[in-house]
């Protein structure tokens, strides 16, 4: 079986980490405004938000599956544009451990739903130059908590109403990323924390996502990958 040809958009921090973690040389690496030098089976977009739409157009035109890891982009019509023609996986965080954490966050949300005295919350800390707040990962984890706790219908950065999940944000220092999902109740507190020590987990996960995506059609997220790779070992909220 021939090796999977993986192309890379972006030579920034994540792109450099992907290059370092790849077991085999990438098919090509290009920066914004540059054209890929040849075909690829899957391309990873680790560039910038404003380049994503163009890279998607290129992927659709060439029939190349696309993993999107840029920050801050928005394409509301993504599923309509893809229309099952290629595979696209978009994620705010490619760490497989964070994907597991998101599934555990839903379990924590379900536990909170059993007693209104159990108040879920979320904390995140990133380096001082990170532009978006809360982070995409925090939003993903918040959505996972909300999925398990129906009385919480949205998140807020401010003082929460009863139906809101509070997210606390810190932008300081050089922190790669720490996220905590917690439950506060009158007599006890439960916290689940993930701390990234480098960008290696994100790069490794992006490469796993590229291999998983190839040959699939439609739009996916890391939870789809986690359901496939983790559920044979871990089944939450259902029968094994």
HELIX and SHEET records of a PDB file:
HELIX    1   1 UNK A   13  UNK A   21  1                                   9    
HELIX    2   2 UNK A   49  UNK A   51  5                                   3    
HELIX    3   3 UNK A   52  UNK A   62  1                                  11    
HELIX    4   4 UNK A   78  UNK A   82  1                                   5    
HELIX    5   5 UNK A   96  UNK A  113  1                                  18    
HELIX    6   6 UNK A  136  UNK A  148  1                                  13    
HELIX    7   7 UNK A  200  UNK A  213  1                                  14    
HELIX    8   8 UNK A  222  UNK A  229  1                                   8    
SHEET    1   A 6 UNK A  28  UNK A  30  0                                        
SHEET    2   A 6 UNK A   6  UNK A   9  1                                        
SHEET    3   A 6 UNK A  42  UNK A  45  1                                        
SHEET    4   A 6 UNK A  65  UNK A  68  1                                        
SHEET    5   A 6 UNK A  87  UNK A  90  1                                        
SHEET    6   A 6 UNK A 218  UNK A 220  1                                        
SHEET    1   B 5 UNK A 154  UNK A 156  0                                        
SHEET    2   B 5 UNK A 164  UNK A 171  1                                        
SHEET    3   B 5 UNK A 119  UNK A 126  1                                        
SHEET    4   B 5 UNK A 178  UNK A 185 -1                                        
SHEET    5   B 5 UNK A 188  UNK A 195 -1                                        
END                                                                             
